[in-house]
Amino acid sequence: DIQLTQSPSFLSASVGDRVTITCRASQGISTNLAWYQQKPGKAPKLLIFAASTLQSGVPSRFSGSGSGTEFTLTISSLQPEDFAAYYCQQLLTYPITFGEGTKVEIK
Amino acid sequence: EVQLVESGGGLVQPGGSLRLSCAPSGFSFSDHYMDWVRQAPGKGLEWVGRSRNKANRYTTEYAASVKGRFTISRDDSKNSLYLQMNSLKTEDAAVYYCARAGESSGWRDFDSWGQGTLVTVSS
């Protein structure tokens, strides 16, 4: 199975900060990576697919980059509604796997 | 508007069975891959399994942790997706989400999710 390791697990940031979350794959997955945002008690929401393509309706302050084994999700200017958990997910091969998540909290 | 509505969750004893349902609307159900993803309380996301689309004969894939115990099926006449869960274990307790795979990415992500249904496994 392909393991995805996210870092950090937790980060504390302020409104307006630039935030970067990293996802490392245990083997190369090309650009077969997606990012999700999940708020407490809610279903996940797709932010980025194919490593860097912004899902329709997602604000442009979110961006994704990377290929192979290292990927990043960047929020250029953190907004109050961005405080949430973020997960990466791969489908190069089955089983589909998720990273453990990164919780972004208000400093 | 795409909508996915799960139902069927509840309390079941270890070793018992439960069937979850997902009612999709707002898109052509038979054309899409559909998945089940679960989340144990306070934990991360775990993929459970997939049903491919009609063009791919609704073939399925499962996570190792549920293979042989869980079965995904569809009923196009009722526009419904199902997850039959047998031989349930305490570690199967979670919120179960129905998710639509994204066609834009070649079915490699989940672009719509239901609200989830809670399964509790306890004696």
gemmi code that builds the backbone of each chain (N, CA, C; Angstrom):
import gemmi

chains = {
    "A": [
        ("ASP", (0.840, -1.198, 0.000), (0.000, 0.000, 0.000), (0.884, 1.261, 0.000)),
        ("ILE", (0.390, 2.314, -0.627), (1.108, 3.585, -0.638), (0.733, 4.374, 0.608)),
        ("GLN", (1.751, 4.716, 1.396), (1.521, 5.486, 2.615), (1.710, 6.967, 2.310)),
        ("LEU", (0.848, 7.789, 2.892), (0.961, 9.242, 2.766), (1.225, 9.824, 4.149)),
        ("THR", (2.296, 10.602, 4.262), (2.687, 11.200, 5.533), (2.543, 12.704, 5.441)),
        ("GLN", (1.649, 13.258, 6.234), (1.432, 14.694, 6.243), (2.226, 15.342, 7.363)),
        ("SER", (2.687, 16.568, 7.100), (3.320, 17.350, 8.141), (3.024, 18.831, 7.926)),
        ("PRO", (2.833, 19.566, 9.023), (2.754, 19.036, 10.390), (1.405, 18.383, 10.642)),
        ("SER", (1.257, 17.737, 11.793), (-0.042, 17.175, 12.170), (-0.974, 18.268, 12.670)),
        ("PHE", (-0.359, 19.290, 13.204), (-1.109, 20.390, 13.798), (-0.344, 21.671, 13.547)),
        ("LEU", (-1.050, 22.737, 13.218), (-0.387, 24.026, 13.127), (-1.323, 25.117, 13.608)),
        ("SER", (-0.699, 26.082, 14.255), (-1.412, 27.221, 14.793), (-0.994, 28.445, 13.982)),
        ("ALA", (-1.976, 29.161, 13.435), (-1.659, 30.291, 12.568), (-2.682, 31.402, 12.757)),
        ("SER", (-2.332, 32.565, 12.254), (-3.199, 33.747, 12.383), (-3.838, 34.081, 11.047)),
        ("VAL", (-4.948, 34.776, 11.116), (-5.600, 35.262, 9.892), (-4.600, 36.110, 9.114)),
        ("GLY", (-4.515, 35.827, 7.818), (-3.583, 36.531, 6.958), (-2.269, 35.803, 6.736)),
        ("ASP", (-1.972, 34.798, 7.556), (-0.727, 34.048, 7.408), (-0.730, 33.214, 6.129)),
        ("ARG", (0.476, 32.969, 5.633), (0.679, 31.998, 4.554), (0.960, 30.659, 5.208)),
        ("VAL", (0.215, 29.639, 4.802), (0.305, 28.328, 5.435), (0.652, 27.284, 4.376)),
        ("THR", (1.587, 26.401, 4.721), (1.976, 25.323, 3.810), (1.894, 23.990, 4.543)),
        ("ILE", (1.230, 23.033, 3.923), (1.113, 21.668, 4.443), (1.774, 20.727, 3.442)),
        ("THR", (2.550, 19.784, 3.951), (3.282, 18.854, 3.094), (2.697, 17.452, 3.183)),
        ("CYS", (2.709, 16.760, 2.072), (2.270, 15.368, 2.003), (3.336, 14.590, 1.246)),
        ("ARG", (3.904, 13.573, 1.884), (4.931, 12.749, 1.250), (4.405, 11.338, 1.023)),
        ("ALA", (4.604, 10.839, -0.180), (4.151, 9.499, -0.534), (5.305, 8.506, -0.393)),
        ("SER", (4.977, 7.283, -0.002), (6.004, 6.255, 0.220), (6.614, 5.741, -1.081)),
        ("GLN", (5.966, 6.038, -2.197), (6.534, 5.766, -3.508), (5.959, 6.780, -4.488)),
        ("GLY", (6.587, 6.899, -5.657), (6.157, 7.898, -6.607), (4.726, 7.682, -7.080)),
        ("ILE", (3.943, 8.767, -7.089), (2.544, 8.675, -7.506), (2.237, 9.679, -8.622)),
        ("SER", (3.301, 10.151, -9.304), (3.113, 11.149, -10.353), (2.337, 12.339, -9.771)),
        ("THR", (1.223, 12.719, -10.386), (0.406, 13.815, -9.824), (-0.967, 13.311, -9.383)),
        ("ASN", (-1.051, 12.036, -9.009), (-2.322, 11.441, -8.608), (-2.642, 11.721, -7.143)),
        ("LEU", (-2.756, 13.003, -6.829), (-2.975, 13.409, -5.449), (-4.052, 14.479, -5.372)),
        ("ALA", (-4.886, 14.349, -4.332), (-5.933, 15.324, -4.085), (-5.833, 15.843, -2.657)),
        ("TRP", (-6.398, 17.028, -2.439), (-6.449, 17.639, -1.106), (-7.902, 17.936, -0.744)),
        ("TYR", (-8.226, 17.709, 0.543), (-9.572, 17.950, 1.060), (-9.500, 18.822, 2.309)),
        ("GLN", (-10.569, 19.566, 2.514), (-10.764, 20.332, 3.738), (-11.958, 19.733, 4.469)),
        ("GLN", (-11.831, 19.567, 5.781), (-12.955, 19.060, 6.561), (-13.140, 19.903, 7.821)),
        ("LYS", (-14.331, 20.420, 7.976), (-14.676, 21.168, 9.182), (-15.403, 20.243, 10.150)),
        ("PRO", (-15.362, 20.541, 11.456), (-15.949, 19.638, 12.455), (-17.401, 19.320, 12.157)),
        ("GLY", (-17.734, 18.040, 12.194), (-19.104, 17.591, 11.984), (-19.578, 17.624, 10.549)),
        ("LYS", (-18.681, 17.941, 9.629), (-19.055, 18.059, 8.214), (-18.295, 17.048, 7.368)),
        ("ALA", (-18.808, 16.821, 6.159), (-18.126, 15.961, 5.212), (-16.909, 16.683, 4.631)),
        ("PRO", (-15.912, 15.937, 4.189), (-14.779, 16.567, 3.500), (-15.236, 17.266, 2.225)),
        ("LYS", (-14.410, 18.233, 1.807), (-14.679, 18.995, 0.589), (-13.420, 18.961, -0.271)),
        ("LEU", (-13.571, 18.617, -1.540), (-12.429, 18.567, -2.450), (-11.943, 19.973, -2.751)),
        ("LEU", (-10.631, 20.195, -2.554), (-10.022, 21.493, -2.848), (-9.210, 21.454, -4.136)),
        ("ILE", (-8.351, 20.448, -4.235), (-7.350, 20.338, -5.310), (-7.357, 18.900, -5.816)),
        ("PHE", (-7.313, 18.705, -7.127), (-7.101, 17.367, -7.671), (-5.963, 17.395, -8.680)),
        ("ALA", (-5.471, 16.220, -9.009), (-4.309, 16.105, -9.904), (-3.161, 16.997, -9.423)),
        ("ALA", (-2.983, 17.041, -8.127), (-1.892, 17.725, -7.432), (-1.982, 19.241, -7.454)),
        ("SER", (-2.485, 19.827, -8.560), (-2.409, 21.288, -8.663), (-3.637, 21.945, -9.300)),
        ("THR", (-4.655, 21.169, -9.631), (-5.844, 21.729, -10.278), (-6.876, 22.115, -9.228)),
        ("LEU", (-7.261, 23.375, -9.242), (-8.220, 23.883, -8.267), (-9.627, 23.412, -8.633)),
        ("GLN", (-10.309, 22.814, -7.677), (-11.689, 22.391, -7.908), (-12.566, 23.621, -8.102)),
        ("SER", (-13.556, 23.502, -8.969), (-14.469, 24.603, -9.238), (-15.093, 25.130, -7.941)),
        ("GLY", (-15.089, 26.459, -7.811), (-15.703, 27.077, -6.647), (-14.784, 27.272, -5.459)),
        ("VAL", (-13.583, 26.713, -5.517), (-12.635, 26.844, -4.405), (-11.851, 28.152, -4.568)),
        ("PRO", (-11.707, 28.929, -3.503), (-11.016, 30.222, -3.615), (-9.577, 30.079, -4.099)),
        ("SER", (-9.121, 31.057, -4.828), (-7.790, 30.998, -5.450), (-6.664, 31.126, -4.441)),
        ("ARG", (-6.954, 31.426, -3.181), (-5.880, 31.456, -2.173), (-5.351, 30.047, -1.879)),
        ("PHE", (-6.099, 29.035, -2.295), (-5.637, 27.653, -2.173), (-4.870, 27.260, -3.432)),
        ("SER", (-3.720, 26.626, -3.237), (-2.979, 26.114, -4.385), (-2.255, 24.831, -3.988)),
        ("GLY", (-2.005, 23.991, -4.973), (-1.294, 22.750, -4.750), (-0.141, 22.605, -5.727)),
        ("SER", (0.890, 21.910, -5.282), (2.034, 21.681, -6.164), (2.681, 20.356, -5.807)),
        ("GLY", (3.578, 19.932, -6.693), (4.347, 18.724, -6.435), (4.062, 17.617, -7.420)),
        ("SER", (4.932, 16.641, -7.419), (4.763, 15.427, -8.202), (5.738, 14.388, -7.667)),
        ("GLY", (5.471, 13.148, -7.979), (6.354, 12.086, -7.493), (6.022, 11.701, -6.065)),
        ("THR", (6.853, 12.150, -5.123), (6.643, 11.774, -3.727), (6.393, 12.944, -2.796)),
        ("GLU", (6.575, 14.166, -3.255), (6.413, 15.304, -2.353), (5.442, 16.329, -2.920)),
        ("PHE", (4.478, 16.696, -2.075), (3.403, 17.575, -2.480), (3.152, 18.630, -1.405)),
        ("THR", (2.647, 19.791, -1.830), (2.310, 20.817, -0.856), (0.946, 21.418, -1.168)),
        ("LEU", (0.241, 21.773, -0.106), (-0.964, 22.576, -0.177), (-0.625, 23.906, 0.482)),
        ("THR", (-0.879, 24.988, -0.221), (-0.585, 26.317, 0.307), (-1.862, 27.136, 0.360)),
        ("ILE", (-2.036, 27.814, 1.483), (-3.096, 28.811, 1.619), (-2.366, 30.150, 1.699)),
        ("SER", (-2.583, 31.011, 0.715), (-1.737, 32.207, 0.589), (-2.016, 33.236, 1.681)),
        ("SER", (-3.258, 33.333, 2.118), (-3.638, 34.277, 3.164), (-4.808, 33.666, 3.926)),
        ("LEU", (-4.496, 33.109, 5.081), (-5.467, 32.333, 5.849), (-6.666, 33.195, 6.244)),
        ("GLN", (-7.844, 32.667, 5.988), (-9.081, 33.339, 6.348), (-9.769, 32.614, 7.500)),
        ("PRO", (-10.655, 33.292, 8.220), (-11.297, 32.656, 9.386), (-11.997, 31.338, 9.038)),
        ("GLU", (-12.542, 31.261, 7.833), (-13.272, 30.043, 7.445), (-12.341, 28.890, 7.036)),
        ("ASP", (-11.027, 29.141, 7.025), (-10.064, 28.104, 6.627), (-9.584, 27.260, 7.790)),
        ("PHE", (-9.977, 27.615, 9.000), (-9.555, 26.816, 10.141), (-10.336, 25.501, 10.111)),
        ("ALA", (-9.595, 24.415, 9.898), (-10.200, 23.120, 9.597), (-9.090, 22.069, 9.573)),
        ("ALA", (-9.495, 20.830, 9.267), (-8.514, 19.767, 9.036), (-8.353, 19.591, 7.531)),
        ("TYR", (-7.132, 19.249, 7.130), (-6.818, 19.062, 5.715), (-6.207, 17.681, 5.522)),
        ("TYR", (-6.651, 16.992, 4.463), (-6.177, 15.648, 4.167), (-5.704, 15.554, 2.720)),
        ("CYS", (-4.603, 14.821, 2.509), (-4.224, 14.453, 1.155), (-4.703, 13.029, 0.887)),
        ("GLN", (-4.808, 12.684, -0.393), (-5.337, 11.363, -0.797), (-4.725, 10.980, -2.133)),
        ("GLN", (-4.388, 9.707, -2.278), (-3.796, 9.255, -3.545), (-4.625, 8.157, -4.173)),
        ("LEU", (-4.619, 8.141, -5.494), (-5.069, 6.959, -6.223), (-4.178, 6.751, -7.430)),
        ("LEU", (-3.013, 6.202, -7.152), (-2.229, 5.647, -8.244), (-2.563, 4.177, -8.342)),
        ("THR", (-2.566, 3.537, -7.168), (-2.950, 2.132, -7.110), (-3.888, 1.932, -5.934)),
        ("TYR", (-4.699, 0.886, -6.018), (-5.548, 0.534, -4.892), (-4.690, -0.171, -3.835)),
        ("PRO", (-4.992, 0.021, -2.545), (-6.122, 0.762, -2.022), (-5.901, 2.276, -2.058)),
        ("ILE", (-6.980, 3.010, -2.240), (-6.937, 4.458, -2.083), (-6.533, 4.750, -0.643)),
        ("THR", (-5.608, 5.677, -0.473), (-5.161, 5.994, 0.878), (-5.179, 7.499, 1.116)),
        ("PHE", (-5.338, 7.857, 2.393), (-5.347, 9.232, 2.850), (-4.169, 9.476, 3.785)),
        ("GLY", (-3.715, 10.717, 3.835), (-2.796, 11.112, 4.886), (-3.545, 11.192, 6.213)),
        ("GLU", (-2.774, 11.333, 7.298), (-3.366, 11.332, 8.634), (-4.076, 12.632, 8.985)),
        ("GLY", (-3.834, 13.654, 8.192), (-4.504, 14.920, 8.402), (-3.643, 15.967, 9.077)),
        ("THR", (-3.960, 17.232, 8.793), (-3.325, 18.383, 9.430), (-4.426, 19.279, 9.951)),
        ("LYS", (-4.376, 19.566, 11.230), (-5.391, 20.428, 11.826), (-4.831, 21.841, 11.905)),
        ("VAL", (-5.537, 22.794, 11.308), (-5.123, 24.188, 11.315), (-6.004, 24.938, 12.313)),
        ("GLU", (-5.367, 25.487, 13.330), (-6.121, 26.175, 14.379), (-5.694, 27.626, 14.474)),
        ("ILE", (-6.534, 28.398, 15.124), (-6.287, 29.822, 15.282), (-5.250, 30.061, 16.375)),
        ("LYS", (-4.244, 30.871, 16.052), (-3.226, 31.231, 17.050), (-3.806, 32.269, 18.012)),
    ],
    "B": [
        ("GLU", (-28.086, 20.245, -8.997), (-27.126, 20.176, -7.881), (-26.924, 18.718, -7.475)),
        ("VAL", (-25.672, 18.337, -7.339), (-25.354, 16.977, -6.912), (-25.676, 16.824, -5.428)),
        ("GLN", (-26.383, 15.770, -5.085), (-26.666, 15.459, -3.678), (-26.484, 13.969, -3.453)),
        ("LEU", (-25.958, 13.646, -2.284), (-25.810, 12.263, -1.854), (-26.362, 12.182, -0.442)),
        ("VAL", (-27.320, 11.294, -0.221), (-27.955, 11.184, 1.094), (-27.838, 9.747, 1.588)),
        ("GLU", (-27.084, 9.582, 2.678), (-26.901, 8.260, 3.268), (-27.983, 7.979, 4.312)),
        ("SER", (-28.238, 6.712, 4.516), (-29.154, 6.278, 5.565), (-28.781, 4.864, 5.970)),
        ("GLY", (-29.367, 4.413, 7.089), (-29.181, 3.032, 7.497), (-28.241, 2.814, 8.666)),
        ("GLY", (-27.593, 3.862, 9.117), (-26.688, 3.717, 10.256), (-27.456, 3.420, 11.539)),
        ("GLY", (-26.715, 3.003, 12.551), (-27.335, 2.708, 13.836), (-26.436, 1.880, 14.713)),
        ("LEU", (-27.018, 1.358, 15.780), (-26.286, 0.535, 16.741), (-26.437, -0.935, 16.380)),
        ("VAL", (-25.328, -1.630, 16.337), (-25.347, -3.068, 16.038), (-24.331, -3.759, 16.938)),
        ("GLN", (-24.637, -4.997, 17.296), (-23.712, -5.758, 18.141), (-22.556, -6.308, 17.322)),
        ("PRO", (-21.428, -6.522, 17.967), (-20.315, -7.183, 17.258), (-20.768, -8.504, 16.665)),
        ("GLY", (-20.356, -8.754, 15.423), (-20.786, -9.943, 14.714), (-22.048, -9.744, 13.910)),
        ("GLY", (-22.723, -8.638, 14.120), (-23.982, -8.367, 13.432), (-23.792, -7.796, 12.044)),
        ("SER", (-24.922, -7.475, 11.414), (-24.931, -6.953, 10.052), (-25.732, -5.661, 9.979)),
        ("LEU", (-25.425, -4.881, 8.963), (-26.119, -3.622, 8.729), (-25.981, -3.302, 7.247)),
        ("ARG", (-27.008, -2.688, 6.673), (-26.911, -2.250, 5.286), (-27.116, -0.747, 5.225)),
        ("LEU", (-26.131, -0.076, 4.671), (-26.220, 1.361, 4.451), (-26.692, 1.626, 3.031)),
        ("SER", (-27.417, 2.730, 2.872), (-27.882, 3.146, 1.552), (-27.412, 4.556, 1.258)),
        ("CYS", (-27.268, 4.839, -0.021), (-26.916, 6.186, -0.478), (-27.831, 6.512, -1.648)),
        ("ALA", (-28.520, 7.632, -1.545), (-29.433, 8.063, -2.608), (-28.835, 9.259, -3.321)),
        ("PRO", (-28.337, 9.048, -4.539), (-27.752, 10.144, -5.294), (-28.815, 10.877, -6.118)),
        ("SER", (-28.533, 12.150, -6.386), (-29.399, 12.911, -7.276), (-28.592, 14.029, -7.919)),
        ("GLY", (-29.109, 14.533, -9.026), (-28.456, 15.657, -9.691), (-27.392, 15.268, -10.695)),
        ("PHE", (-27.219, 13.969, -10.948), (-26.246, 13.524, -11.938), (-26.626, 12.127, -12.410)),
        ("SER", (-25.954, 11.688, -13.453), (-26.214, 10.364, -14.001), (-25.475, 9.310, -13.188)),
        ("PHE", (-26.199, 8.676, -12.297), (-25.620, 7.735, -11.325), (-24.872, 6.602, -12.016)),
        ("SER", (-25.439, 6.047, -13.044), (-24.834, 4.876, -13.684), (-23.517, 5.205, -14.388)),
        ("ASP", (-23.298, 6.472, -14.686), (-22.073, 6.875, -15.380), (-20.885, 7.093, -14.440)),
        ("HIS", (-21.156, 7.119, -13.146), (-20.122, 7.505, -12.193), (-19.631, 6.350, -11.327)),
        ("TYR", (-18.341, 6.389, -11.015), (-17.770, 5.565, -9.963), (-18.277, 6.126, -8.626)),
        ("MET", (-18.562, 5.240, -7.695), (-19.028, 5.637, -6.371), (-18.244, 4.888, -5.300)),
        ("ASP", (-17.993, 5.573, -4.195), (-17.174, 5.007, -3.129), (-17.840, 5.155, -1.766)),
        ("TRP", (-17.347, 4.371, -0.841), (-17.648, 4.531, 0.583), (-16.339, 4.842, 1.304)),
        ("VAL", (-16.397, 5.862, 2.156), (-15.250, 6.284, 2.958), (-15.755, 6.394, 4.397)),
        ("ARG", (-14.948, 5.984, 5.361), (-15.400, 6.070, 6.743), (-14.423, 6.853, 7.601)),
        ("GLN", (-14.918, 7.273, 8.750), (-14.114, 8.056, 9.679), (-14.513, 7.683, 11.093)),
        ("ALA", (-13.620, 6.988, 11.777), (-13.857, 6.645, 13.174), (-13.842, 7.925, 14.006)),
        ("PRO", (-14.527, 7.934, 15.138), (-14.603, 9.152, 15.965), (-13.235, 9.708, 16.304)),
        ("GLY", (-13.012, 10.963, 15.971), (-11.762, 11.625, 16.271), (-10.571, 11.197, 15.423)),
        ("LYS", (-10.825, 10.404, 14.391), (-9.742, 9.868, 13.555), (-9.800, 10.426, 12.134)),
        ("GLY", (-8.888, 9.949, 11.307), (-8.824, 10.401, 9.924), (-9.741, 9.617, 9.008)),
        ("LEU", (-9.592, 9.877, 7.721), (-10.431, 9.257, 6.707), (-9.847, 7.922, 6.258)),
        ("GLU", (-10.724, 6.950, 6.049), (-10.316, 5.630, 5.573), (-11.225, 5.206, 4.435)),
        ("TRP", (-10.631, 4.920, 3.293), (-11.399, 4.418, 2.158), (-11.864, 2.997, 2.444)),
        ("VAL", (-13.136, 2.724, 2.118), (-13.723, 1.405, 2.374), (-13.812, 0.593, 1.092)),
        ("GLY", (-14.344, 1.197, 0.033), (-14.492, 0.444, -1.202), (-15.112, 1.268, -2.298)),
        ("ARG", (-15.136, 0.695, -3.503), (-15.556, 1.391, -4.720), (-16.420, 0.504, -5.601)),
        ("SER", (-17.387, 1.145, -6.236), (-18.148, 0.540, -7.328), (-17.862, 1.357, -8.588)),
        ("ARG", (-17.314, 0.698, -9.591), (-17.104, 1.396, -10.856), (-18.450, 1.629, -11.550)),
        ("ASN", (-18.409, 2.305, -12.689), (-19.649, 2.664, -13.378), (-20.168, 1.541, -14.267)),
        ("LYS", (-21.311, 1.817, -14.901), (-21.964, 0.807, -15.729), (-21.060, 0.378, -16.870)),
        ("ALA", (-20.343, 1.344, -17.458), (-19.435, 1.027, -18.562), (-18.357, 0.041, -18.141)),
        ("ASN", (-18.035, 0.018, -16.864), (-17.048, -0.917, -16.319), (-17.716, -2.000, -15.495)),
        ("ARG", (-18.973, -2.238, -15.836), (-19.734, -3.371, -15.294), (-19.874, -3.360, -13.782)),
        ("TYR", (-19.798, -2.186, -13.198), (-19.993, -2.041, -11.757), (-19.032, -2.918, -10.943)),
        ("THR", (-17.862, -3.159, -11.468), (-16.892, -3.948, -10.710), (-16.475, -3.205, -9.443)),
        ("THR", (-15.980, -3.932, -8.474), (-15.722, -3.359, -7.154), (-14.282, -3.548, -6.698)),
        ("GLU", (-13.885, -2.698, -5.765), (-12.604, -2.789, -5.067), (-12.884, -2.573, -3.584)),
        ("TYR", (-12.081, -3.185, -2.738), (-12.281, -3.058, -1.298), (-10.953, -2.868, -0.580)),
        ("ALA", (-11.037, -2.183, 0.554), (-9.903, -2.127, 1.462), (-9.711, -3.499, 2.093)),
        ("ALA", (-8.466, -3.819, 2.403), (-8.163, -5.124, 2.993), (-8.911, -5.342, 4.305)),
        ("SER", (-9.130, -4.259, 5.048), (-9.752, -4.369, 6.368), (-11.223, -4.799, 6.306)),
        ("VAL", (-11.857, -4.673, 5.142), (-13.274, -5.021, 5.029), (-13.537, -6.108, 3.981)),
        ("LYS", (-12.535, -6.454, 3.202), (-12.723, -7.423, 2.133), (-13.214, -8.742, 2.699)),
        ("GLY", (-14.244, -9.283, 2.081), (-14.837, -10.537, 2.537), (-15.948, -10.343, 3.543)),
        ("ARG", (-16.054, -9.143, 4.107), (-17.121, -8.857, 5.076), (-18.117, -7.822, 4.538)),
        ("PHE", (-17.624, -6.874, 3.752), (-18.466, -5.809, 3.213), (-18.665, -6.032, 1.716)),
        ("THR", (-19.855, -5.647, 1.241), (-20.169, -5.756, -0.186), (-20.850, -4.478, -0.654)),
        ("ILE", (-20.342, -3.917, -1.749), (-20.950, -2.732, -2.353), (-21.782, -3.179, -3.543)),
        ("SER", (-22.991, -2.641, -3.620), (-23.864, -2.959, -4.752), (-24.643, -1.714, -5.146)),
        ("ARG", (-25.302, -1.818, -6.296), (-26.115, -0.727, -6.790), (-27.443, -1.263, -7.296)),
        ("ASP", (-28.444, -0.396, -7.272), (-29.721, -0.697, -7.914), (-30.083, 0.530, -8.740)),
        ("ASP", (-29.811, 0.454, -10.020), (-30.083, 1.600, -10.881), (-31.571, 1.923, -10.928)),
        ("SER", (-32.421, 0.925, -10.830), (-33.871, 1.163, -10.894), (-34.340, 1.995, -9.703)),
        ("LYS", (-33.618, 1.871, -8.595), (-33.953, 2.642, -7.400), (-32.991, 3.798, -7.195)),
        ("ASN", (-32.051, 3.937, -8.144), (-31.040, 4.993, -8.043), (-30.397, 4.981, -6.662)),
        ("SER", (-29.857, 3.842, -6.297), (-29.285, 3.700, -4.959), (-27.983, 2.918, -4.964)),
        ("LEU", (-27.121, 3.294, -4.015), (-25.864, 2.605, -3.756), (-25.975, 1.997, -2.365)),
        ("TYR", (-25.441, 0.801, -2.198), (-25.546, 0.112, -0.919), (-24.181, -0.328, -0.412)),
        ("LEU", (-24.088, -0.439, 0.920), (-22.928, -1.056, 1.555), (-23.471, -2.075, 2.546)),
        ("GLN", (-23.361, -3.342, 2.203), (-23.763, -4.422, 3.106), (-22.574, -4.763, 3.983)),
        ("MET", (-22.764, -4.630, 5.291), (-21.680, -4.864, 6.238), (-22.038, -6.067, 7.107)),
        ("ASN", (-21.253, -7.110, 7.029), (-21.457, -8.331, 7.822), (-20.293, -8.533, 8.774)),
        ("SER", (-20.504, -9.387, 9.754), (-19.450, -9.732, 10.726), (-18.798, -8.468, 11.282)),
        ("LEU", (-19.618, -7.527, 11.711), (-19.097, -6.229, 12.147), (-18.246, -6.363, 13.399)),
        ("LYS", (-17.203, -5.544, 13.436), (-16.270, -5.505, 14.560), (-16.362, -4.131, 15.214)),
        ("THR", (-15.886, -4.046, 16.433), (-15.922, -2.760, 17.126), (-15.136, -1.699, 16.347)),
        ("GLU", (-14.083, -2.139, 15.662), (-13.261, -1.185, 14.911), (-13.917, -0.704, 13.617)),
        ("ASP", (-15.091, -1.219, 13.295), (-15.836, -0.730, 12.139), (-16.711, 0.476, 12.508)),
        ("ALA", (-16.779, 0.793, 13.783), (-17.588, 1.929, 14.217), (-17.025, 3.222, 13.632)),
        ("ALA", (-17.890, 3.977, 12.954), (-17.434, 5.177, 12.251), (-18.621, 5.900, 11.641)),
        ("VAL", (-18.359, 7.094, 11.170), (-19.283, 7.756, 10.246), (-18.926, 7.250, 8.855)),
        ("TYR", (-19.920, 6.781, 8.135), (-19.710, 6.273, 6.778), (-20.241, 7.289, 5.775)),
        ("TYR", (-19.353, 7.686, 4.868), (-19.704, 8.637, 3.834), (-19.813, 7.934, 2.485)),
        ("CYS", (-20.826, 8.303, 1.742), (-20.943, 7.962, 0.338), (-20.279, 9.093, -0.436)),
        ("ALA", (-19.452, 8.760, -1.407), (-18.732, 9.789, -2.154), (-18.748, 9.478, -3.646)),
        ("ARG", (-18.887, 10.521, -4.442), (-18.824, 10.364, -5.891), (-17.403, 10.610, -6.360)),
        ("ALA", (-16.882, 9.719, -7.176), (-15.543, 9.918, -7.727), (-15.600, 10.968, -8.831)),
        ("GLY", (-14.535, 11.725, -8.917), (-14.468, 12.816, -9.879), (-14.069, 12.360, -11.270)),
        ("GLU", (-14.911, 12.622, -12.247), (-14.618, 12.212, -13.624), (-13.464, 13.014, -14.207)),
        ("SER", (-13.331, 14.280, -13.801), (-12.288, 15.148, -14.355), (-10.887, 14.609, -14.113)),
        ("SER", (-10.723, 13.902, -13.025), (-9.406, 13.367, -12.655), (-9.259, 11.904, -13.036)),
        ("GLY", (-10.205, 11.383, -13.795), (-10.150, 9.964, -14.124), (-10.507, 9.091, -12.944)),
        ("TRP", (-11.444, 9.588, -12.130), (-11.969, 8.852, -10.985), (-10.948, 8.687, -9.863)),
        ("ARG", (-10.020, 9.641, -9.775), (-8.928, 9.506, -8.816), (-9.132, 10.299, -7.542)),
        ("ASP", (-10.302, 10.953, -7.398), (-10.596, 11.685, -6.172), (-12.106, 11.663, -5.965)),
        ("PHE", (-12.568, 12.379, -4.945), (-13.983, 12.377, -4.582), (-14.502, 13.805, -4.620)),
        ("ASP", (-15.347, 14.110, -5.602), (-15.743, 15.494, -5.776), (-17.062, 15.853, -5.108)),
        ("SER", (-17.800, 14.879, -4.617), (-19.023, 15.148, -3.865), (-19.160, 14.106, -2.771)),
        ("TRP", (-19.676, 14.555, -1.633), (-19.799, 13.685, -0.469), (-21.198, 13.830, 0.124)),
        ("GLY", (-21.683, 12.754, 0.724), (-22.903, 12.843, 1.510), (-22.601, 13.400, 2.889)),
        ("GLN", (-23.632, 13.475, 3.703), (-23.473, 14.047, 5.049), (-22.971, 13.003, 6.046)),
        ("GLY", (-23.013, 11.737, 5.656), (-22.520, 10.668, 6.518), (-23.618, 10.043, 7.361)),
        ("THR", (-23.412, 8.774, 7.704), (-24.317, 8.070, 8.599), (-23.476, 7.326, 9.626)),
        ("LEU", (-23.872, 7.401, 10.887), (-23.063, 6.878, 11.986), (-23.391, 5.415, 12.254)),
        ("VAL", (-22.350, 4.602, 12.298), (-22.473, 3.198, 12.661), (-21.759, 2.982, 13.987)),
        ("THR", (-22.475, 2.455, 14.956), (-21.916, 2.153, 16.267), (-21.946, 0.640, 16.461)),
        ("VAL", (-20.813, 0.063, 16.805), (-20.729, -1.375, 17.019), (-20.376, -1.603, 18.476)),
        ("SER", (-21.353, -2.111, 19.219), (-21.150, -2.269, 20.654), (-22.151, -3.284, 21.194)),
        ("SER", (-21.720, -3.991, 22.236), (-22.624, -4.930, 22.881), (-23.346, -4.260, 24.049)),
    ],
}
model = gemmi.Model(1)
for chain_id, residues in chains.items():
    chain = gemmi.Chain(chain_id)
    for i, (resn, *xyz) in enumerate(residues, 1):
        res = gemmi.Residue()
        res.name, res.seqid = resn, gemmi.SeqId(i, " ")
        for name, pos in zip(("N", "CA", "C"), xyz):
            atom = gemmi.Atom()
            atom.name, atom.element = name, gemmi.Element(name[0])
            atom.pos, atom.b_iso = gemmi.Position(*pos), 0.0
            res.add_atom(atom)
        chain.add_residue(res)
    model.add_chain(chain)
structure = gemmi.Structure()
structure.add_model(model)
structure.setup_entities()
